[in-house]
Amino acid sequence: MKILAVDDDDTILDLLSEALALSGHDRMARARSAHEALGVIAATTTPFDCLLLDIQMPGMDGIALCREVRSLQGYSHTPILMLTAMSQRDYIERAFMAGATDYVTKPFDLLELSTRIGMAHRLIEERHRVEDGLTTIERLKRELRTLPALSLSDPLDLGKVPRTIAYLSFENYILSLTRAKLFTSNVMAVKIVDVERIHAENRPAEFLAHLRLVAQALAEATEGEGSVLSYRGNGTFLCVSHNRSRLTPQDIETHINDSILVGQGVSVMVGDRTSLGALTRFGSLQSINKAAASVERRIETVGSAPTLPRSLPQRSLARYRGEQERSAYEGLLRQVLSEDLARLRGELNAGAGRGSSQRPEPSRRQAP
């Protein structure tokens, strides 16, 4: 594996060279600054398979270098590991948003580093295998040529959706937050209702467009929460938030369905927020599973319960984000829902005796 290590400390570069050699990776190039690294990348005829970047360097820092590398041809999916002493959440989040694949803090354990690089190596091998298989498919169908081989369970790459990263990077991001002792963060899952039918009835490109639409809606609904998003597969999205939110999962669900996805033929359900305050890496990953299980239980519960006719006007909850008191918002929401339910009861009473074709079409979502 061809590796480029970038660090302004020669001692770290020597240590990395020895550690990589012991792991069987003896093709390590080095650079002492971001500008030198870009020169090395430009001069090489074969792209590097993996990059190891320090963050704090003179001139351009490692995060800016990561973003610059991602814009280069042939490096959009190259594994990039950040090796840094910076463990603050701001650095971790900026690094993953810039395109980092993993984040390892100094002083790092050589066994752990070897394991992380081994994971990057397996990712490269899998990517090469997929690329080799795609050489037999027409170039003019770039997007369609990969999607037919992907199942519903695949964690698809949704492209440039705000604050959205690939699922492998998302798991590494969660692990990095745990190491940084950010126990105030939480994760919640959002799932497309009846996703199996939507997947079966739509062409691959159309299904991907539905996923991107939901991701855009989730990004808008959680704006201001310091959230990081990812698509896990099976119609499930995950959202990690760091700032205290004045919106409950049900508020977010209403906002997405009634203000953004209305008329699109897609609706979602949102599970409970799950704390990431685990003491172990296994515990932090279990939090993701708990969040996903929460939304699955809610879909099963609502799906087995009778649905009531409902017609809610389209309202954006975004205007409530600026309110300082949560109780004021809750009172307003109760008043609005009470008025809607009263109006709905009046319409149902007035329509009693008329045919079922005149009744409001039931919603797939349970009334609050």
Buried (B, 14 or more C-beta within 10 A) or exposed (E): BBBBBBBBEEEBBEBBBEBBEEBEBEEBBBBBBBBBBBEBBEEEEEEBBBBBBBBBBEEBBBBBBBBBBBEEEEBEBBBBBBBBEBBEBEBBBBBBBBBBBBBBBBEBEBEEBBEBBBBBBEBBEEBEEEEEEEEEBEEEEEEBBBBEEBEBEBBBBBEEBBBBBBBBBBBBBBBBBBBBEBEBBBBBBBBBBBBEEBBEEBEBEEBBEBBBBBBBBBBBBBEBBBBBBBBBBBBBBBBBBBEEBBBBBBBBBBBBBBBBBEEEEBBBBBBBBBEBBBEEEEEBBEBBEBBBBBBBEBBEEBEEEEEBBBEBEEBEBBEBBEEEEBEEBBEEBEEEBEEBBEEBEEEEEEEEEEEEEEEEEEBEBBBE
